[in-house]
Structure formats: C-alpha cells, structure tokens
C-alpha cells in the first residue's frame, strides 16, 4: 500500500474527503517526525511505539577496495509493534 492508497482507505473509513484525509495523514506524519526530532517517543496504544535510538560510531569496510572506514555515530528511527498489531498480523 502506498500513500495514495492509504489516503483512499482513510477517506472511506472516516467518511471524509480525500483532501481532508491527505491533510490528516500529513499532519500525523509531521507530528510524529517533530516529536522524534526532539528525542521524544510516540506511543499509539495497540498499534506501536515510534522512537529514536542512538547508533554508536563504528568501523566499516569499503566493499570495492577493502579499505577500513570510520562510520559516524547517528540517531535512527525505530518502530516497535504493539500487541494488538502483532495479534492482528498473526
């Protein structure tokens, strides 16, 4: 399912226009992104939790040359599925 299909499904389920569903989806994505940028986590009970995890600096290897390179530390987005979502999928 891509974004357009998700918007269509949201519009049908909520009985709203596709434009309103698109704005709602964009607002939700912006809110989750903003919270994660500030280091917060977003918990949707039954669905899951969006959070940020720190990845330490490490050494890697260039596959073409075999040369060792240093990879910088970074923050990565993470999602942990909730129990209701896991149960629905299984």
C-alpha positions as CSV (number, residue, x, y, z in Angstrom):
1,X,0.0,0.0,0.0
2,X,1.4,3.4,-1.0
3,X,0.4,6.8,0.4
4,X,-2.4,7.4,-2.1
5,X,-4.0,4.1,-1.3
6,X,-3.7,4.8,2.4
7,X,-5.4,8.2,1.9
8,X,-8.2,6.5,0.0
9,X,-8.7,3.9,2.7
10,X,-8.7,6.6,5.4
11,X,-11.2,8.7,3.5
12,X,-13.5,5.7,3.1
13,X,-13.2,4.6,6.7
14,X,-13.8,8.0,8.2
15,X,-16.4,9.2,5.5
16,X,-14.4,12.3,4.7
17,X,-12.9,13.7,1.5
18,X,-9.6,12.5,0.1
19,X,-8.2,16.0,0.5
20,X,-9.1,16.0,4.2
21,X,-7.7,12.5,4.7
22,X,-4.4,13.6,2.9
23,X,-4.1,16.6,5.3
24,X,-4.8,14.4,8.3
25,X,-2.1,11.9,7.2
26,X,0.4,14.7,6.5
27,X,-0.3,16.2,9.9
28,X,0.2,12.9,11.7
29,X,3.5,12.3,9.9
30,X,4.7,15.8,10.7
31,X,3.7,15.4,14.4
32,X,5.5,12.1,14.7
33,X,8.6,13.4,12.9
34,X,8.7,16.5,15.1
35,X,8.4,14.5,18.3
36,X,11.2,12.2,17.2
37,X,13.4,15.1,16.2
38,X,13.2,16.4,19.7
39,X,14.0,13.0,21.1
40,X,10.5,12.0,22.3
41,X,8.8,8.8,21.6
42,X,5.2,8.5,20.2
43,X,3.1,5.6,21.6
44,X,-0.1,4.6,20.0
45,X,-1.7,2.0,22.3
46,X,-2.4,-1.2,20.5
47,X,-0.5,-0.1,17.3
48,X,3.1,0.6,18.4
49,X,5.8,3.0,19.5
50,X,7.9,5.2,17.4
51,X,11.2,6.2,19.0
52,X,14.8,7.3,18.3
53,X,17.8,5.1,19.0
54,X,21.4,6.1,19.1
55,X,23.8,4.2,16.9
56,X,27.4,4.3,18.1
57,X,30.3,5.1,15.8
58,X,31.9,2.1,14.3
59,X,34.4,0.9,11.7
60,X,33.2,-0.4,8.3
61,X,34.8,-1.7,5.2
62,X,34.6,-0.3,1.7
63,X,33.4,-3.3,-0.3
64,X,35.3,-2.2,-3.5
65,X,38.7,-1.6,-2.0
66,X,38.6,-3.4,1.3
67,X,39.7,-0.2,3.0
68,X,38.6,0.3,6.6
69,X,36.5,3.4,7.0
70,X,35.1,5.2,10.1
71,X,31.3,5.4,10.2
72,X,29.9,8.3,12.3
73,X,27.5,7.9,15.2
74,X,23.9,8.6,14.3
75,X,20.3,8.6,15.5
76,X,18.0,6.2,13.8
77,X,14.2,6.0,13.8
78,X,12.7,2.8,15.3
79,X,9.2,1.3,15.5
80,X,8.1,-1.4,17.9
81,X,4.8,-3.0,17.1
82,X,2.2,-3.2,19.8
83,X,0.5,-6.4,20.9
84,X,-2.8,-5.7,19.1
85,X,-0.9,-5.2,15.8
86,X,1.1,-8.3,16.3
87,X,-2.0,-10.3,17.1
88,X,-3.8,-8.9,14.0
89,X,-1.0,-9.9,11.7
90,X,-0.6,-13.4,13.1
